[in-house]
Amino acid sequence: MNSFELNKILGALLGVVFVIFSVSILSDAIFHAPAPETPGYAIAVADDGADGGDASEEAGPEPIGPLLASADASKGEAIFKRCQACHTMEDGGANKVGPNLWEIVDRPIAGHEGFSYSAAMKEFSEGGSKLWTYDNLDHFLTSPKGFVSGTAMAFAGLKKIEDRANLIAFLREHAATPVALPAAEAAAPAEEAPAEGAPAEGAPADAAPAETAPAGEAPAGEAPATEGATSGG
């Protein structure tokens, strides 16, 4: 290979290197990105409020009472099929893995005769002073282990309040005398009485007070009349 061919090859290589460096310098000038003041990536965190609490948690669980009046016991019967392996419902029914549930509403907790309750349930019952009220049944059916820590009941619970209301309605029916449903809350407070001096309902709002004749100017034998007044005798 003569020197002329070698010079061509070296010139070509130098030309390629020149083009690459030129493109690199030009791209840096066009797409220049300044370095951040603080290395790393900023992660935005949603603000949950000053106290960090959740509004739904502050409000607490929805009460079961208002739903019981419209609950469907037939749907509750379908839900109870999940419990039949462990419980009976009829009067005088045998205990299984769990106690018989006849007249369970308002029955003392851990108070069914002949059933061996767990130590956790006995402790929770406070010697039978606590009852299976509608609210206690609702809390227990929501999460048995969450309501009575250490209970032997393996049921995971019912997350939907409608399902719990229907099941409680079914349990309520299995009693000689079903326990009364919780009293409905008052729909709205009574209206305030009209302020003193305000016109009575039905009276014209712009009715003017009757004029009173000065003493001594009233016609003889005729008493001044007052609009809307009733006779006292």
PyMOL commands that set and color helices and strands:
alter all, ss='L'
color gray80, all
select helices_A, chain A and resi 3-30+55-59+65-68+73-80+119-125+134-142+144-147+161-173
alter helices_A, ss='H'
color red, helices_A
deselect
rebuild
show_as cartoon
